[in-house]
């Protein structure tokens, strides 16, 4: 299979990584989220395994507009995909 290298911004990478499930590649994530015209109902369970505390931390981050350190960002993404 041929591969292509793309460049994405840090925030786009974080958003994509947050959607990544265990054992899934970034290509798998992109295929999953871009297939066809999905109804909002199809997204209903996508975040069910992410701990509520993770949502709170992300919400606080966006509210403050602060930049997370790379280490903390990795922990949030890892926790969200477990």
HTML snippet that shows the backbone in 3Dmol.js (N, CA, C, O; Angstrom):
<script src="https://3Dmol.org/build/3Dmol-min.js"></script>
<div id="view" style="width:600px;height:400px;position:relative"></div>
<script>
const pdb = `
ATOM      1  N   UNK A   1       0.846  -1.175   0.000  1.00  0.00           N
ATOM      2  CA  UNK A   1       0.000   0.000   0.000  1.00  0.00           C
ATOM      3  C   UNK A   1       0.894   1.242   0.000  1.00  0.00           C
ATOM      4  O   UNK A   1       1.838   1.334   0.785  1.00  0.00           O
ATOM      5  N   UNK A   2       0.598   2.174  -0.866  1.00  0.00           N
ATOM      6  CA  UNK A   2       1.349   3.429  -0.915  1.00  0.00           C
ATOM      7  C   UNK A   2       1.004   4.286   0.293  1.00  0.00           C
ATOM      8  O   UNK A   2      -0.106   4.209   0.819  1.00  0.00           O
ATOM      9  N   UNK A   3       1.942   5.089   0.724  1.00  0.00           N
ATOM     10  CA  UNK A   3       1.696   5.996   1.849  1.00  0.00           C
ATOM     11  C   UNK A   3       2.013   7.419   1.434  1.00  0.00           C
ATOM     12  O   UNK A   3       2.823   7.652   0.536  1.00  0.00           O
ATOM     13  N   UNK A   4       1.369   8.367   2.095  1.00  0.00           N
ATOM     14  CA  UNK A   4       1.597   9.792   1.889  1.00  0.00           C
ATOM     15  C   UNK A   4       1.872  10.411   3.246  1.00  0.00           C
ATOM     16  O   UNK A   4       1.278  10.010   4.246  1.00  0.00           O
ATOM     17  N   UNK A   5       2.757  11.372   3.285  1.00  0.00           N
ATOM     18  CA  UNK A   5       3.050  12.100   4.511  1.00  0.00           C
ATOM     19  C   UNK A   5       2.305  13.420   4.462  1.00  0.00           C
ATOM     20  O   UNK A   5       2.370  14.141   3.466  1.00  0.00           O
ATOM     21  N   UNK A   6       1.593  13.740   5.543  1.00  0.00           N
ATOM     22  CA  UNK A   6       0.868  15.006   5.606  1.00  0.00           C
ATOM     23  C   UNK A   6       1.333  15.789   6.828  1.00  0.00           C
ATOM     24  O   UNK A   6       1.859  15.214   7.782  1.00  0.00           O
ATOM     25  N   UNK A   7       1.138  17.086   6.792  1.00  0.00           N
ATOM     26  CA  UNK A   7       1.465  17.947   7.920  1.00  0.00           C
ATOM     27  C   UNK A   7       0.166  18.478   8.499  1.00  0.00           C
ATOM     28  O   UNK A   7      -0.693  18.973   7.769  1.00  0.00           O
ATOM     29  N   UNK A   8       0.029  18.372   9.811  1.00  0.00           N
ATOM     30  CA  UNK A   8      -1.149  18.919  10.486  1.00  0.00           C
ATOM     31  C   UNK A   8      -0.676  19.791  11.642  1.00  0.00           C
ATOM     32  O   UNK A   8       0.421  19.601  12.165  1.00  0.00           O
ATOM     33  N   UNK A   9      -1.501  20.733  12.029  1.00  0.00           N
ATOM     34  CA  UNK A   9      -1.163  21.595  13.155  1.00  0.00           C
ATOM     35  C   UNK A   9      -1.222  20.774  14.448  1.00  0.00           C
ATOM     36  O   UNK A   9      -1.815  19.696  14.486  1.00  0.00           O
ATOM     37  N   UNK A  10      -0.605  21.295  15.488  1.00  0.00           N
ATOM     38  CA  UNK A  10      -0.584  20.596  16.785  1.00  0.00           C
ATOM     39  C   UNK A  10      -2.004  20.342  17.292  1.00  0.00           C
ATOM     40  O   UNK A  10      -2.294  19.255  17.792  1.00  0.00           O
ATOM     41  N   UNK A  11      -2.891  21.333  17.167  1.00  0.00           N
ATOM     42  CA  UNK A  11      -4.256  21.145  17.665  1.00  0.00           C
ATOM     43  C   UNK A  11      -5.017  20.115  16.836  1.00  0.00           C
ATOM     44  O   UNK A  11      -5.846  19.382  17.376  1.00  0.00           O
ATOM     45  N   UNK A  12      -4.750  20.050  15.535  1.00  0.00           N
ATOM     46  CA  UNK A  12      -5.388  19.030  14.703  1.00  0.00           C
ATOM     47  C   UNK A  12      -4.887  17.638  15.086  1.00  0.00           C
ATOM     48  O   UNK A  12      -5.662  16.682  15.114  1.00  0.00           O
ATOM     49  N   UNK A  13      -3.596  17.527  15.379  1.00  0.00           N
ATOM     50  CA  UNK A  13      -3.027  16.248  15.817  1.00  0.00           C
ATOM     51  C   UNK A  13      -3.681  15.796  17.125  1.00  0.00           C
ATOM     52  O   UNK A  13      -4.052  14.632  17.275  1.00  0.00           O
ATOM     53  N   UNK A  14      -3.818  16.731  18.068  1.00  0.00           N
ATOM     54  CA  UNK A  14      -4.423  16.399  19.367  1.00  0.00           C
ATOM     55  C   UNK A  14      -5.858  15.931  19.171  1.00  0.00           C
ATOM     56  O   UNK A  14      -6.288  14.951  19.779  1.00  0.00           O
ATOM     57  N   UNK A  15      -6.598  16.637  18.319  1.00  0.00           N
ATOM     58  CA  UNK A  15      -7.989  16.252  18.067  1.00  0.00           C
ATOM     59  C   UNK A  15      -8.063  14.861  17.450  1.00  0.00           C
ATOM     60  O   UNK A  15      -8.911  14.054  17.832  1.00  0.00           O
ATOM     61  N   UNK A  16      -7.184  14.580  16.504  1.00  0.00           N
ATOM     62  CA  UNK A  16      -7.163  13.266  15.857  1.00  0.00           C
ATOM     63  C   UNK A  16      -6.741  12.184  16.846  1.00  0.00           C
ATOM     64  O   UNK A  16      -7.340  11.109  16.884  1.00  0.00           O
ATOM     65  N   UNK A  17      -5.714  12.465  17.645  1.00  0.00           N
ATOM     66  CA  UNK A  17      -5.239  11.489  18.628  1.00  0.00           C
ATOM     67  C   UNK A  17      -6.307  11.185  19.673  1.00  0.00           C
ATOM     68  O   UNK A  17      -6.400  10.057  20.159  1.00  0.00           O
ATOM     69  N   UNK A  18      -7.115  12.188  20.020  1.00  0.00           N
ATOM     70  CA  UNK A  18      -8.180  11.977  21.001  1.00  0.00           C
ATOM     71  C   UNK A  18      -9.249  11.031  20.467  1.00  0.00           C
ATOM     72  O   UNK A  18      -9.933  10.368  21.247  1.00  0.00           O
ATOM     73  N   UNK A  19      -9.399  10.962  19.161  1.00  0.00           N
ATOM     74  CA  UNK A  19     -10.390  10.068  18.549  1.00  0.00           C
ATOM     75  C   UNK A  19      -9.849   8.661  18.329  1.00  0.00           C
ATOM     76  O   UNK A  19     -10.609   7.736  18.043  1.00  0.00           O
ATOM     77  N   UNK A  20      -8.548   8.502  18.462  1.00  0.00           N
ATOM     78  CA  UNK A  20      -7.887   7.227  18.186  1.00  0.00           C
ATOM     79  C   UNK A  20      -8.210   6.202  19.272  1.00  0.00           C
ATOM     80  O   UNK A  20      -8.063   6.472  20.464  1.00  0.00           O
ATOM     81  N   UNK A  21      -8.648   5.033  18.840  1.00  0.00           N
ATOM     82  CA  UNK A  21      -8.960   3.949  19.770  1.00  0.00           C
ATOM     83  C   UNK A  21      -7.765   3.010  19.862  1.00  0.00           C
ATOM     84  O   UNK A  21      -6.905   3.001  18.981  1.00  0.00           O
ATOM     85  N   UNK A  22      -7.715   2.231  20.916  1.00  0.00           N
ATOM     86  CA  UNK A  22      -6.614   1.280  21.109  1.00  0.00           C
ATOM     87  C   UNK A  22      -6.491   0.357  19.903  1.00  0.00           C
ATOM     88  O   UNK A  22      -7.470  -0.236  19.451  1.00  0.00           O
ATOM     89  N   UNK A  23      -5.275   0.249  19.396  1.00  0.00           N
ATOM     90  CA  UNK A  23      -5.000  -0.626  18.263  1.00  0.00           C
ATOM     91  C   UNK A  23      -5.327  -0.007  16.909  1.00  0.00           C
ATOM     92  O   UNK A  23      -5.159  -0.655  15.876  1.00  0.00           O
ATOM     93  N   UNK A  24      -5.781   1.214  16.905  1.00  0.00           N
ATOM     94  CA  UNK A  24      -6.176   1.869  15.669  1.00  0.00           C
ATOM     95  C   UNK A  24      -5.042   2.774  15.186  1.00  0.00           C
ATOM     96  O   UNK A  24      -4.411   3.459  15.991  1.00  0.00           O
ATOM     97  N   UNK A  25      -4.785   2.781  13.897  1.00  0.00           N
ATOM     98  CA  UNK A  25      -3.786   3.687  13.329  1.00  0.00           C
ATOM     99  C   UNK A  25      -4.465   5.023  13.025  1.00  0.00           C
ATOM    100  O   UNK A  25      -5.692   5.121  13.025  1.00  0.00           O
ATOM    101  N   UNK A  26      -3.651   6.052  12.766  1.00  0.00           N
ATOM    102  CA  UNK A  26      -4.234   7.334  12.384  1.00  0.00           C
ATOM    103  C   UNK A  26      -4.997   7.199  11.069  1.00  0.00           C
ATOM    104  O   UNK A  26      -6.020   7.858  10.881  1.00  0.00           O
ATOM    105  N   UNK A  27      -4.518   6.362  10.164  1.00  0.00           N
ATOM    106  CA  UNK A  27      -5.237   6.117   8.909  1.00  0.00           C
ATOM    107  C   UNK A  27      -6.610   5.520   9.193  1.00  0.00           C
ATOM    108  O   UNK A  27      -7.599   5.896   8.563  1.00  0.00           O
ATOM    109  N   UNK A  28      -6.667   4.582  10.151  1.00  0.00           N
ATOM    110  CA  UNK A  28      -7.952   3.980  10.529  1.00  0.00           C
ATOM    111  C   UNK A  28      -8.911   5.043  11.061  1.00  0.00           C
ATOM    112  O   UNK A  28     -10.097   5.039  10.732  1.00  0.00           O
ATOM    113  N   UNK A  29      -8.390   5.954  11.887  1.00  0.00           N
ATOM    114  CA  UNK A  29      -9.226   7.021  12.463  1.00  0.00           C
ATOM    115  C   UNK A  29      -9.777   7.903  11.348  1.00  0.00           C
ATOM    116  O   UNK A  29     -10.971   8.202  11.311  1.00  0.00           O
ATOM    117  N   UNK A  30      -8.908   8.309  10.452  1.00  0.00           N
ATOM    118  CA  UNK A  30      -9.338   9.183   9.360  1.00  0.00           C
ATOM    119  C   UNK A  30     -10.398   8.490   8.512  1.00  0.00           C
ATOM    120  O   UNK A  30     -11.399   9.106   8.147  1.00  0.00           O
ATOM    121  N   UNK A  31     -10.188   7.222   8.200  1.00  0.00           N
ATOM    122  CA  UNK A  31     -11.195   6.471   7.431  1.00  0.00           C
ATOM    123  C   UNK A  31     -12.527   6.410   8.185  1.00  0.00           C
ATOM    124  O   UNK A  31     -13.594   6.606   7.604  1.00  0.00           O
ATOM    125  N   UNK A  32     -12.441   6.132   9.496  1.00  0.00           N
ATOM    126  CA  UNK A  32     -13.657   5.989  10.298  1.00  0.00           C
ATOM    127  C   UNK A  32     -14.443   7.293  10.373  1.00  0.00           C
ATOM    128  O   UNK A  32     -15.668   7.285  10.245  1.00  0.00           O
ATOM    129  N   UNK A  33     -13.757   8.405  10.577  1.00  0.00           N
ATOM    130  CA  UNK A  33     -14.490   9.661  10.779  1.00  0.00           C
ATOM    131  C   UNK A  33     -14.881  10.353   9.473  1.00  0.00           C
ATOM    132  O   UNK A  33     -15.670  11.298   9.486  1.00  0.00           O
ATOM    133  N   UNK A  34     -14.342   9.897   8.363  1.00  0.00           N
ATOM    134  CA  UNK A  34     -14.675  10.539   7.089  1.00  0.00           C
ATOM    135  C   UNK A  34     -15.575   9.701   6.199  1.00  0.00           C
ATOM    136  O   UNK A  34     -15.916  10.126   5.095  1.00  0.00           O
ATOM    137  N   UNK A  35     -15.968   8.519   6.657  1.00  0.00           N
ATOM    138  CA  UNK A  35     -16.798   7.676   5.794  1.00  0.00           C
ATOM    139  C   UNK A  35     -18.219   8.241   5.678  1.00  0.00           C
ATOM    140  O   UNK A  35     -18.913   8.442   6.675  1.00  0.00           O
ATOM    141  N   UNK A  36     -18.619   8.486   4.449  1.00  0.00           N
ATOM    142  CA  UNK A  36     -19.988   8.901   4.156  1.00  0.00           C
ATOM    143  C   UNK A  36     -20.486  10.089   4.956  1.00  0.00           C
ATOM    144  O   UNK A  36     -19.725  10.745   5.666  1.00  0.00           O
ATOM    145  N   UNK A  37     -21.749  10.348   4.831  1.00  0.00           N
ATOM    146  CA  UNK A  37     -22.404  11.400   5.595  1.00  0.00           C
ATOM    147  C   UNK A  37     -22.987  10.788   6.856  1.00  0.00           C
ATOM    148  O   UNK A  37     -24.037  10.146   6.826  1.00  0.00           O
ATOM    149  N   UNK A  38     -22.292  10.996   7.957  1.00  0.00           N
ATOM    150  CA  UNK A  38     -22.741  10.399   9.210  1.00  0.00           C
ATOM    151  C   UNK A  38     -23.777  11.294   9.880  1.00  0.00           C
ATOM    152  O   UNK A  38     -23.663  12.519   9.869  1.00  0.00           O
ATOM    153  N   UNK A  39     -24.753  10.681  10.441  1.00  0.00           N
ATOM    154  CA  UNK A  39     -25.759  11.402  11.211  1.00  0.00           C
ATOM    155  C   UNK A  39     -25.180  11.677  12.605  1.00  0.00           C
ATOM    156  O   UNK A  39     -24.296  10.951  13.060  1.00  0.00           O
ATOM    157  N   UNK A  40     -25.659  12.692  13.264  1.00  0.00           N
ATOM    158  CA  UNK A  40     -25.204  12.989  14.629  1.00  0.00           C
ATOM    159  C   UNK A  40     -25.443  11.805  15.566  1.00  0.00           C
ATOM    160  O   UNK A  40     -24.691  11.609  16.520  1.00  0.00           O
ATOM    161  N   UNK A  41     -26.468  11.029  15.303  1.00  0.00           N
ATOM    162  CA  UNK A  41     -26.761   9.872  16.148  1.00  0.00           C
ATOM    163  C   UNK A  41     -25.629   8.847  16.118  1.00  0.00           C
ATOM    164  O   UNK A  41     -25.438   8.113  17.087  1.00  0.00           O
ATOM    165  N   UNK A  42     -24.877   8.789  15.017  1.00  0.00           N
ATOM    166  CA  UNK A  42     -23.775   7.844  14.929  1.00  0.00           C
ATOM    167  C   UNK A  42     -22.620   8.203  15.856  1.00  0.00           C
ATOM    168  O   UNK A  42     -21.792   7.348  16.167  1.00  0.00           O
ATOM    169  N   UNK A  43     -22.554   9.455  16.300  1.00  0.00           N
ATOM    170  CA  UNK A  43     -21.481   9.887  17.195  1.00  0.00           C
ATOM    171  C   UNK A  43     -21.830   9.654  18.663  1.00  0.00           C
ATOM    172  O   UNK A  43     -20.988   9.850  19.539  1.00  0.00           O
ATOM    173  N   UNK A  44     -23.047   9.245  18.929  1.00  0.00           N
ATOM    174  CA  UNK A  44     -23.560   9.167  20.299  1.00  0.00           C
ATOM    175  C   UNK A  44     -22.648   8.421  21.268  1.00  0.00           C
ATOM    176  O   UNK A  44     -22.487   8.871  22.402  1.00  0.00           O
ATOM    177  N   UNK A  45     -22.056   7.322  20.876  1.00  0.00           N
ATOM    178  CA  UNK A  45     -21.253   6.540  21.809  1.00  0.00           C
ATOM    179  C   UNK A  45     -19.752   6.692  21.658  1.00  0.00           C
ATOM    180  O   UNK A  45     -18.997   6.025  22.365  1.00  0.00           O
ATOM    181  N   UNK A  46     -19.301   7.547  20.761  1.00  0.00           N
ATOM    182  CA  UNK A  46     -17.875   7.644  20.462  1.00  0.00           C
ATOM    183  C   UNK A  46     -17.008   8.010  21.656  1.00  0.00           C
ATOM    184  O   UNK A  46     -15.852   7.592  21.721  1.00  0.00           O
ATOM    185  N   UNK A  47     -17.530   8.769  22.593  1.00  0.00           N
ATOM    186  CA  UNK A  47     -16.727   9.247  23.725  1.00  0.00           C
ATOM    187  C   UNK A  47     -17.099   8.533  25.031  1.00  0.00           C
ATOM    188  O   UNK A  47     -16.670   8.966  26.101  1.00  0.00           O
ATOM    189  N   UNK A  48     -17.876   7.465  24.969  1.00  0.00           N
ATOM    190  CA  UNK A  48     -18.377   6.827  26.186  1.00  0.00           C
ATOM    191  C   UNK A  48     -17.273   6.256  27.082  1.00  0.00           C
ATOM    192  O   UNK A  48     -17.471   6.141  28.291  1.00  0.00           O
ATOM    193  N   UNK A  49     -16.122   5.899  26.518  1.00  0.00           N
ATOM    194  CA  UNK A  49     -15.056   5.294  27.311  1.00  0.00           C
ATOM    195  C   UNK A  49     -14.052   6.308  27.853  1.00  0.00           C
ATOM    196  O   UNK A  49     -13.114   5.937  28.559  1.00  0.00           O
ATOM    197  N   UNK A  50     -14.245   7.579  27.527  1.00  0.00           N
ATOM    198  CA  UNK A  50     -13.331   8.615  28.019  1.00  0.00           C
ATOM    199  C   UNK A  50     -13.791   9.037  29.417  1.00  0.00           C
ATOM    200  O   UNK A  50     -14.948   9.415  29.599  1.00  0.00           O
ATOM    201  N   UNK A  51     -12.894   8.975  30.399  1.00  0.00           N
ATOM    202  CA  UNK A  51     -13.279   9.341  31.765  1.00  0.00           C
ATOM    203  C   UNK A  51     -13.768  10.790  31.855  1.00  0.00           C
ATOM    204  O   UNK A  51     -13.259  11.672  31.163  1.00  0.00           O
ATOM    205  N   UNK A  52     -14.748  11.016  32.705  1.00  0.00           N
ATOM    206  CA  UNK A  52     -15.309  12.357  32.869  1.00  0.00           C
ATOM    207  C   UNK A  52     -14.240  13.364  33.290  1.00  0.00           C
ATOM    208  O   UNK A  52     -14.277  14.524  32.882  1.00  0.00           O
ATOM    209  N   UNK A  53     -13.295  12.916  34.101  1.00  0.00           N
ATOM    210  CA  UNK A  53     -12.219  13.813  34.550  1.00  0.00           C
ATOM    211  C   UNK A  53     -11.409  14.343  33.370  1.00  0.00           C
ATOM    212  O   UNK A  53     -10.945  15.483  33.396  1.00  0.00           O
ATOM    213  N   UNK A  54     -11.240  13.527  32.344  1.00  0.00           N
ATOM    214  CA  UNK A  54     -10.512  13.955  31.153  1.00  0.00           C
ATOM    215  C   UNK A  54     -11.269  15.083  30.459  1.00  0.00           C
ATOM    216  O   UNK A  54     -10.664  16.063  30.023  1.00  0.00           O
ATOM    217  N   UNK A  55     -12.596  14.945  30.356  1.00  0.00           N
ATOM    218  CA  UNK A  55     -13.400  16.009  29.763  1.00  0.00           C
ATOM    219  C   UNK A  55     -13.265  17.300  30.558  1.00  0.00           C
ATOM    220  O   UNK A  55     -13.159  18.382  29.981  1.00  0.00           O
ATOM    221  N   UNK A  56     -13.268  17.184  31.870  1.00  0.00           N
ATOM    222  CA  UNK A  56     -13.136  18.372  32.721  1.00  0.00           C
ATOM    223  C   UNK A  56     -11.791  19.064  32.480  1.00  0.00           C
ATOM    224  O   UNK A  56     -11.729  20.289  32.374  1.00  0.00           O
ATOM    225  N   UNK A  57     -10.722  18.277  32.393  1.00  0.00           N
ATOM    226  CA  UNK A  57      -9.397  18.860  32.157  1.00  0.00           C
ATOM    227  C   UNK A  57      -9.343  19.555  30.795  1.00  0.00           C
ATOM    228  O   UNK A  57      -8.794  20.651  30.676  1.00  0.00           O
ATOM    229  N   UNK A  58      -9.905  18.928  29.786  1.00  0.00           N
ATOM    230  CA  UNK A  58      -9.924  19.526  28.448  1.00  0.00           C
ATOM    231  C   UNK A  58     -10.760  20.811  28.456  1.00  0.00           C
ATOM    232  O   UNK A  58     -10.373  21.821  27.868  1.00  0.00           O
ATOM    233  N   UNK A  59     -11.899  20.754  29.125  1.00  0.00           N
ATOM    234  CA  UNK A  59     -12.768  21.924  29.225  1.00  0.00           C
ATOM    235  C   UNK A  59     -12.053  23.086  29.914  1.00  0.00           C
ATOM    236  O   UNK A  59     -12.147  24.231  29.473  1.00  0.00           O
ATOM    237  N   UNK A  60     -11.341  22.781  30.994  1.00  0.00           N
ATOM    238  CA  UNK A  60     -10.587  23.814  31.713  1.00  0.00           C
ATOM    239  C   UNK A  60      -9.495  24.397  30.824  1.00  0.00           C
ATOM    240  O   UNK A  60      -9.267  25.606  30.813  1.00  0.00           O
ATOM    241  N   UNK A  61      -8.828  23.528  30.084  1.00  0.00           N
ATOM    242  CA  UNK A  61      -7.782  23.981  29.171  1.00  0.00           C
ATOM    243  C   UNK A  61      -8.334  24.987  28.167  1.00  0.00           C
ATOM    244  O   UNK A  61      -7.758  26.057  27.976  1.00  0.00           O
ATOM    245  N   UNK A  62      -9.433  24.648  27.535  1.00  0.00           N
ATOM    246  CA  UNK A  62     -10.002  25.535  26.520  1.00  0.00           C
ATOM    247  C   UNK A  62     -10.522  26.817  27.147  1.00  0.00           C
ATOM    248  O   UNK A  62     -10.396  27.889  26.554  1.00  0.00           O
ATOM    249  N   UNK A  63     -11.107  26.723  28.344  1.00  0.00           N
ATOM    250  CA  UNK A  63     -11.640  27.909  29.010  1.00  0.00           C
ATOM    251  C   UNK A  63     -10.523  28.906  29.335  1.00  0.00           C
ATOM    252  O   UNK A  63     -10.701  30.114  29.181  1.00  0.00           O
ATOM    253  N   UNK A  64      -9.398  28.405  29.774  1.00  0.00           N
ATOM    254  CA  UNK A  64      -8.267  29.259  30.131  1.00  0.00           C
ATOM    255  C   UNK A  64      -7.492  29.716  28.904  1.00  0.00           C
ATOM    256  O   UNK A  64      -6.850  30.766  28.927  1.00  0.00           O
ATOM    257  N   UNK A  65      -7.550  28.940  27.846  1.00  0.00           N
ATOM    258  CA  UNK A  65      -6.797  29.276  26.649  1.00  0.00           C
ATOM    259  C   UNK A  65      -5.302  28.998  26.820  1.00  0.00           C
ATOM    260  O   UNK A  65      -4.490  29.440  26.007  1.00  0.00           O
ATOM    261  N   UNK A  66      -4.939  28.264  27.879  1.00  0.00           N
ATOM    262  CA  UNK A  66      -3.535  27.942  28.124  1.00  0.00           C
ATOM    263  C   UNK A  66      -3.081  26.802  27.227  1.00  0.00           C
ATOM    264  O   UNK A  66      -3.895  26.029  26.722  1.00  0.00           O
ATOM    265  N   UNK A  67      -1.780  26.709  27.038  1.00  0.00           N
ATOM    266  CA  UNK A  67      -1.219  25.615  26.252  1.00  0.00           C
ATOM    267  C   UNK A  67      -0.738  24.523  27.204  1.00  0.00           C
ATOM    268  O   UNK A  67       0.020  24.789  28.136  1.00  0.00           O
ATOM    269  N   UNK A  68      -1.192  23.280  26.957  1.00  0.00           N
ATOM    270  CA  UNK A  68      -0.761  22.161  27.795  1.00  0.00           C
ATOM    271  C   UNK A  68       0.664  21.775  27.435  1.00  0.00           C
ATOM    272  O   UNK A  68       1.083  21.906  26.285  1.00  0.00           O
ATOM    273  N   UNK A  69       1.394  21.304  28.417  1.00  0.00           N
ATOM    274  CA  UNK A  69       2.723  20.775  28.122  1.00  0.00           C
ATOM    275  C   UNK A  69       2.570  19.490  27.312  1.00  0.00           C
ATOM    276  O   UNK A  69       1.532  18.832  27.384  1.00  0.00           O
ATOM    277  N   UNK A  70       3.584  19.135  26.552  1.00  0.00           N
ATOM    278  CA  UNK A  70       3.498  17.924  25.736  1.00  0.00           C
ATOM    279  C   UNK A  70       3.281  16.685  26.596  1.00  0.00           C
ATOM    280  O   UNK A  70       2.547  15.780  26.199  1.00  0.00           O
ATOM    281  N   UNK A  71       3.906  16.634  27.760  1.00  0.00           N
ATOM    282  CA  UNK A  71       3.751  15.463  28.629  1.00  0.00           C
ATOM    283  C   UNK A  71       2.307  15.332  29.106  1.00  0.00           C
ATOM    284  O   UNK A  71       1.742  14.239  29.074  1.00  0.00           O
ATOM    285  N   UNK A  72       1.709  16.432  29.545  1.00  0.00           N
ATOM    286  CA  UNK A  72       0.325  16.376  30.022  1.00  0.00           C
ATOM    287  C   UNK A  72      -0.614  16.052  28.870  1.00  0.00           C
ATOM    288  O   UNK A  72      -1.579  15.307  29.039  1.00  0.00           O
ATOM    289  N   UNK A  73      -0.330  16.609  27.704  1.00  0.00           N
ATOM    290  CA  UNK A  73      -1.138  16.346  26.532  1.00  0.00           C
ATOM    291  C   UNK A  73      -1.102  14.864  26.175  1.00  0.00           C
ATOM    292  O   UNK A  73      -2.136  14.273  25.865  1.00  0.00           O
ATOM    293  N   UNK A  74       0.085  14.265  26.216  1.00  0.00           N
ATOM    294  CA  UNK A  74       0.196  12.826  25.938  1.00  0.00           C
ATOM    295  C   UNK A  74      -0.614  12.008  26.937  1.00  0.00           C
ATOM    296  O   UNK A  74      -1.279  11.042  26.561  1.00  0.00           O
ATOM    297  N   UNK A  75      -0.558  12.398  28.226  1.00  0.00           N
ATOM    298  CA  UNK A  75      -1.328  11.667  29.250  1.00  0.00           C
ATOM    299  C   UNK A  75      -2.823  11.740  28.957  1.00  0.00           C
ATOM    300  O   UNK A  75      -3.523  10.733  29.062  1.00  0.00           O
ATOM    301  N   UNK A  76      -3.316  12.915  28.593  1.00  0.00           N
ATOM    302  CA  UNK A  76      -4.742  13.070  28.296  1.00  0.00           C
ATOM    303  C   UNK A  76      -5.149  12.205  27.110  1.00  0.00           C
ATOM    304  O   UNK A  76      -6.174  11.524  27.146  1.00  0.00           O
ATOM    305  N   UNK A  77      -4.338  12.240  26.063  1.00  0.00           N
ATOM    306  CA  UNK A  77      -4.656  11.458  24.867  1.00  0.00           C
ATOM    307  C   UNK A  77      -4.605   9.971  25.178  1.00  0.00           C
ATOM    308  O   UNK A  77      -5.491   9.216  24.778  1.00  0.00           O
ATOM    309  N   UNK A  78      -3.560   9.548  25.897  1.00  0.00           N
ATOM    310  CA  UNK A  78      -3.427   8.130  26.249  1.00  0.00           C
ATOM    311  C   UNK A  78      -4.605   7.681  27.105  1.00  0.00           C
ATOM    312  O   UNK A  78      -5.173   6.613  26.876  1.00  0.00           O
ATOM    313  N   UNK A  79      -4.966   8.488  28.081  1.00  0.00           N
ATOM    314  CA  UNK A  79      -6.070   8.140  28.980  1.00  0.00           C
ATOM    315  C   UNK A  79      -7.366   8.032  28.199  1.00  0.00           C
ATOM    316  O   UNK A  79      -8.193   7.163  28.476  1.00  0.00           O
ATOM    317  N   UNK A  80      -7.548   8.918  27.216  1.00  0.00           N
ATOM    318  CA  UNK A  80      -8.771   8.909  26.412  1.00  0.00           C
ATOM    319  C   UNK A  80      -8.880   7.718  25.484  1.00  0.00           C
ATOM    320  O   UNK A  80      -9.983   7.343  25.088  1.00  0.00           O
ATOM    321  N   UNK A  81      -7.746   7.111  25.128  1.00  0.00           N
ATOM    322  CA  UNK A  81      -7.797   5.987  24.182  1.00  0.00           C
ATOM    323  C   UNK A  81      -7.724   4.630  24.878  1.00  0.00           C
ATOM    324  O   UNK A  81      -7.754   3.592  24.218  1.00  0.00           O
ATOM    325  N   UNK A  82      -7.628   4.635  26.190  1.00  0.00           N
ATOM    326  CA  UNK A  82      -7.566   3.348  26.919  1.00  0.00           C
ATOM    327  C   UNK A  82      -8.939   2.820  27.226  1.00  0.00           C
ATOM    328  O   UNK A  82      -9.071   1.756  27.831  1.00  0.00           O
TER     329      UNK A  82
END
`;
const viewer = $3Dmol.createViewer("view");
viewer.addModel(pdb, "pdb");
viewer.setStyle({}, {cartoon: {color: "spectrum"}});
viewer.zoomTo();
viewer.render();
</script>
